[in-house]
Amino acid sequence: MPNFDLIIRNGTIATASESYKADIGIRDGRIVAIGEALTGADEVVDATGKLVLPGGIDSHVHISQPSGPGIVMADDFESATRAAAFGGNSTVMPYCLQQKGESLRTVLKDYHALAQGNCHIDHSFHLIISDPTESVLGQELPALFANGYTSFKVFMTYEGMALDDYEMLSVLEVAREAGALVQIHAENYDAIRFLTDRLERAGKTAPHFHGRSRPIPVEREATHRAISLAELIDVPIMIVHVSNREAMEEIRRAQMRGLKVMGETCPQYLVLTESDMDRPGTEGAKYVCSPPPRDHASQEACWEGLQRGVFSVFSSDHCPFRYEDEAGKLAPKGRSSFRWVPNGIPGIETRLPILFSEGVVKGRISLEQFVALTATNHAKIYGLSGKGSIAVGYDADIAIWDPELKRPIQQAGLHHGADYTPFEGIEITGWPVSLLVRGNFIVREGELVGAKGEGRYLPRAKPFQSRPL
């Protein structure tokens, strides 16, 4: 009887701490051996010249999420997880959005139904808290935390979602007591409303003015305030999708003071700029997201945050809408003003290739840092046991990369539900060519071989990072 179901031979394995050449033996969906010249398998895959990396974990994605009257997201769970798999990801963490008046349990039931039987890769859910009623704070959240929903997100902006400071403190207090990790979208809602009204009165409604309505001080102030509120309660937080130096420096100062404040950035803040929103006609709507892309100095600051460990994770903030669609970017109200353009861009498939090409290949970060930022740290921070690394006993979630493969990002070659990519034409060196989830090929040599429904839901433990000081 063979010792292994599968051996991956002659590849260069990379973890968050080291890189080395070895074989990997897989049995019953787990890594059971790492060594030289392993033998005795039903199948052997030759990875000579390839990198063998942990499957990526994208801990910030929006899938099938309600987005306002008449607006429909471009990805359901089938298309989003298919695209994620082609991008080298083995796990995604979408959000379950609570709207005003909704029960969290009902929201979770609905999202589980959408995901059930449709996912190509594994998934776990964050909660979005927009209506922190007494029953939500006193009953639903503590019970859900105990059932493995150990992280949630709160917003400091957007109509119907922004929490005031009192509500923020109330939610943070519950998180501290239950041991949950809080993600915060940090932008000042009132400042954005004020600037938006002023721009519209002046007739400045083109997509380019989306960036003017949310300048850097709006993000910096909210980041500082979020950190201050978390410090009052003594609860760890993650500031998500940081776009500039000023906000990054707020996080770094908090970390230097010993506070448990983590940061995240995204591909759009490394390779896009505000000038992309200034393209002719309505073309700039393709790049509208929040926070918006900034300038080249902000790009360098975000790279610095990745290099110095200010940012613990690198996520996509995948939030896809079709462009040529009245239920997407070119909705009738969206044509009238940037205020109404659906907010978000696709990126679930291009996150890892962009960071590998722009970061590892160009010498900005090491291969080990790449693994930490895209897989290992996500698993540690969000309590995904047995995920995010290549080690004996871990799930065999493995992406095989061709580090020499060169080709541009093109919409025609992507697998998401959107009809465009904001990263069109960016030249990439290094692409994932195969992906295994729990030892099963989902993508093999650039072809989808795994059926939808193979992905599983992952309950999570309380992460160490969520413990207060």
TIPA-596903 format. One record per residue (C-alpha): x, y, z; residue in three letters. Coordinates in steps of 0.001 Angstrom, whole numbers, plus 500000, padded with zeros to 6 digits. Example, Ala and Ser with C-alpha at 12.3 -4.5 7.8 and 13.67 -1.06 7.14 Angstrom:
residues 2
512300495500507800ALA 513670498940507140SER 
END
This chain:
residues 469
500000500000500000MET 501398503446499088PRO 502507505681501934ASN 501000508755500311PHE 498124509774498093ASP 500344512369496414LEU 503959513497496445ILE 505000516939495220ILE 508639516470494274ARG 511637518729493644ASN 509939522069494339GLY 511227524995496386THR 509042525198499477ILE 508569528579501113ALA 507084529368504514THR 506957532591506496ALA 510355531770508011SER 512415529893505405GLU 512734528514501883SER 514228525148500968TYR 514024522306498450LYS 512163519196499545ALA 509387516793498686ASP 505939516921500279ILE 503953513790501083GLY 500164514157501293ILE 497672511681502730ARG 493958512132503509ASP 494124515834502699GLY 496980516665505046ARG 500723517090504810ILE 502197514028506519VAL 505852514203505447ALA 508424516698504221ILE 511794515321503203GLY 514161514248500455GLU 513411511579497871ALA 510013510570499240LEU 508575507489497543THR 505452505394497594GLY 502534507442496296ALA 499537506958494052ASP 500660510023492130GLU 503822512100491879VAL 503856515727490695VAL 507195517086489509ASP 507605520701490692ALA 511157521187489409THR 511775524902488875GLY 508554525787490646LYS 507763527390493995LEU 505564525420496378VAL 503740527894498612LEU 500862527775501079PRO 497561528509499376GLY 496724532167499796GLY 494185533307502364ILE 492274536428501365ASP 490695537695504573SER 488903540699503061HIS 486445539960500250VAL 482843540931499487HIS 480709538336497689ILE 476955538436496916SER 476623541385499286GLN 473617543753499168PRO 474822547014497632SER 471851549348497463GLY 468649549587495414PRO 469122548300491881GLY 472819547474492387ILE 474062543884492075VAL 477519542545492847MET 479262540894489915ALA 480369537774491816ASP 478461535019493525ASP 480265532366495563PHE 480884530122492555GLU 482524532760490364SER 484413534459493200ALA 485936531258494581THR 486764530062491067ARG 488654533294490422ALA 490321533074493830ALA 491540529559493026ALA 493117530668489744PHE 494832533405491759GLY 496487530862494073GLY 494078531175497009ASN 492802528202499000SER 490659530125501515THR 488584533309501365VAL 486867535203504163MET 483772537067502919PRO 481590539391504976TYR 478042538795506150CYS 476429542238506090LEU 473831543054508717GLN 471462545749507484GLN 469348547890509790LYS 466732545837511607GLY 468206542463510682GLU 469094539641513034SER 472697538471512763LEU 471573534849512849ARG 469255535430509906THR 472042537163507987VAL 474419534258508607LEU 471794531718507589LYS 471276533560504300ASP 475001533755503515TYR 475586530106504372HIS 472784529226501961ALA 474432531268499210LEU 477801529573499781ALA 476582526022500370GLN 477569523736497507GLY 478941526594495411ASN 482506527155496645CYS 485573525828494863HIS 487785526618497874ILE 487340526885501636ASP 485681529878503271HIS 484985531446506635SER 482826534441507473PHE 483303537801509155HIS 480278539695510422LEU 479534543333509565ILE 477758545103512435ILE 475665548060511280SER 472828547905513843ASP 474255547296517338PRO 470960546952519216THR 470736545706522784GLU 469791542215521612SER 472663542142519108VAL 475204543264521700LEU 473847541311524649GLY 472738538059523039GLN 473552537465519398GLU 477188538549519241LEU 478381536618522334PRO 476591533468521162ALA 477966533733517639LEU 481500534338518896PHE 481227531116520903ALA 480172529315517707ASN 483335530253515809GLY 482424533612514266TYR 485337535336515964THR 485809538483513905SER 483667541313512664PHE 483895544626510898LYS 482507548042511743VAL 482336551120509540PHE 483033554747510359MET 481496555831507041THR 478665555036504577TYR 475015555901505074GLU 473200553239507056GLY 476427551580508150MET 478520554191509975ALA 478577553800513753LEU 478960556828515999ASP 481573556823518742ASP 479152555603521422TYR 478079552682519244GLU 481709551924518412MET 482634551797522087LEU 479685549524522843SER 480675547084520110VAL 484349547160521097LEU 483412546357524684GLU 481493543243523623VAL 484443542167521456ALA 486817542506524392ARG 484625540414526664GLU 484142537675524055ALA 487673537610522645GLY 486758538704519113ALA 488901540627516667LEU 487500543878515269VAL 488219545201511795GLN 487598548908511254ILE 486966550829508037HIS 488389554185509102ALA 487044557221507227GLU 485225560209508742ASN 481598560023507529TYR 480609563603508365ASP 483698565028506679ALA 482968562995503544ILE 479333564146503500ARG 480428567766503880PHE 482997567568501090LEU 480647565653498792THR 477885568228499210ASP 480317571047498510ARG 481703569362495375LEU 478243568657493999GLU 477117572253494554ARG 480113573303492474ALA 479129570903489688GLY 482125568649490316LYS 480447565273489909THR 482779563252487631ALA 484304560029489038PRO 487599561829489624HIS 486004563843492422PHE 485382560695494446HIS 489003561022495570GLY 488556564707496407ARG 485607563815498639SER 487731561405500688ARG 491189563025501009PRO 493943561689503228ILE 492978563733506355PRO 489577561991506355VAL 491303558618506671GLU 494029559812509026ARG 491587561352511510GLU 489347558293511585ALA 492345555994512015THR 493531558036514991HIS 490033558050516482ARG 489554554313515985ALA 492848553628517749ILE 491912555954520600SER 488530554265521092LEU 490142550825521054ALA 492716552006523587GLU 489932553141525933LEU 488418549647525886ILE 491742547764525623ASP 490720545686522615VAL 492879544661519630PRO 491838546026516225ILE 492746545699512573MET 492623548889510489ILE 491758547636507019VAL 492680548856503523HIS 495143551577504559VAL 496038553812501606SER 498619556399502696ASN 501521557354504940ARG 499554559440507428GLU 497190556604508350ALA 500056554104508313MET 502036556302510710GLU 499075556422513122GLU 499165552624513255ILE 502932552544513636ARG 502844555005516526ARG 500205552907518258ALA 502330549799517795GLN 505382551603519187MET 503322552433522286ARG 502612548736522746GLY 498980548782521608LEU 497554545776519785LYS 496760547600516568VAL 497264545835513252MET 497074547125509706GLY 496164545873506247GLU 496768547247502766THR 495666546150499288CYS 496927545975495683PRO 495126549140494562GLN 497247551192496945TYR 500471549800495477LEU 499837550098491725VAL 496921552504491109LEU 496789556273491646THR 494128558964491813GLU 494852559795488165SER 493178556508487185ASP 489845558000488271MET 490461560923485922ASP 490146558868482743ARG 487884560118479923PRO 484118560044480275GLY 482861557586482841THR 485940555361482577GLU 487156556616485939GLY 484227554860487610ALA 486111551579487158LYS 488572552741489827TYR 486151554113492419VAL 486767552430495758CYS 487177553592499328SER 489611554703500457PRO 490519555831496938PRO 493908555295495317PRO 496279558122496241ARG 499596559232494723ASP 503028557721494158HIS 504288558899497550ALA 501417557051499191SER 502311553926497219GLN 505840554068498598GLU 504465554526502114ALA 502311551420501753CYS 505330549452500574TRP 507174550711503638GLU 504327549501505835GLY 504618546032504302LEU 508403545952504594GLN 508508547079508228ARG 505652544916509471GLY 503257547780510194VAL 500839545906507956PHE 500320542337509069SER 498236541247506099VAL 497776541996502419PHE 494205541497501191SER 492273542260498021SER 489147544030499337ASP 487491542338496364HIS 484212544197495848CYS 483208543611492209PRO 480680545390490032PHE 480225545176486311ARG 481086548337484382TYR 478804548083481344GLU 475741547431483472ASP 472945549587484856GLU 473103547424487977ALA 476839548179488269GLY 479244551067487818LYS 477090552765485171LEU 473901552757487184ALA 471660555736486261PRO 472360557561489526LYS 476045556732489222GLY 476163558537485879ARG 474851561670487600SER 477481561905490355SER 480449560090491859PHE 478386559937495079ARG 476283557125493603TRP 478927555088491770VAL 479005551598493346PRO 482020551577495582ASN 484571548825495015GLY 486779547033492506ILE 487544543387491629PRO 490879541933492709GLY 490507538464494205ILE 492428536772491367GLU 495182539357490917THR 496137540032494578ARG 498897537435494806LEU 500440537897491329PRO 500655541669491843ILE 502400541393495207LEU 504718538641493970PHE 505717540526490826SER 505937544009492314GLU 507256542856495679GLY 509329539659495461VAL 510544539906491865VAL 511466543588492216LYS 513212543033495548GLY 510888545067497756ARG 509993542113499991ILE 511357538610500478SER 509583535430499439LEU 509126534634503125GLU 507482538006503730GLN 505201537314500787PHE 504035534058502365VAL 503477535724505736ALA 501526538644504277LEU 499326536542502009THR 498694533356503999ALA 500385532682507342THR 499483535887509151ASN 495865535685507997HIS 495561532202509520ALA 497186533253512797LYS 495274536501513193ILE 491852535053512373TYR 492166531676514088GLY 492260529371511045LEU 493745526231512524SER 495903524082510246GLY 495946526675507480LYS 498438529156506065GLY 501698527218506104SER 503446524145504790ILE 504161521885507750ALA 503447518328508843VAL 499905518118510177GLY 498618521096508206TYR 495962520906505520ASP 497526520321502107ALA 496478523743500797ASP 499253524301498290ILE 499814526675495377ALA 502442525742492803ILE 503952528825491177TRP 505971529366488027ASP 508219532236489151PRO 509433532906485596GLU 506070533018483827LEU 505511536480482348LYS 502262537888481025ARG 500149541007481495PRO 496954541094483531ILE 494102541009481033GLN 490375540797481610GLN 490153538106478935ALA 492304535787481039GLY 490519536271484386LEU 487700534256485911HIS 485698536672488071HIS 482183537880487321GLY 483146541491486585ALA 483535542651482985ASP 486803544513483592TYR 489891544578485772THR 491317547859487110PRO 494775546308486726PHE 494496545801482952GLU 497872545748481215GLY 500114545525484287ILE 503024543239483377GLU 503394540380485845ILE 506302538005486422THR 505341534921488416GLY 501918533250488337TRP 500316530373490232PRO 499730527475487825VAL 498177524850490113SER 496242524859493377LEU 495408522086495809LEU 492876522401498632VAL 493161519682501266ARG 495207517608498826GLY 492780517859495897ASN 493624519727492723PHE 491230522594492070ILE 493361524194489339VAL 495944522087487510ARG 498372523550484994GLU 496055526467484382GLY 492866524419484006GLU 489943524187486424LEU 489634520540487488VAL 487812520863490805GLY 484038520994490912ALA 482160523662492795LYS 481114522447496214GLY 484541521091497139GLU 485190524088499351GLY 484218523811503015ARG 483092526264505647TYR 485738526790508361LEU 484683527589511949PRO 487434529369513840ARG 489006529432517255ALA 489478532608519264LYS 492745534006517918PRO 495567534878520283PHE 495744538333518677GLN 492256539147519949SER 493320538929523600ARG 493423542328525312PRO 496564543647526905LEU 
END
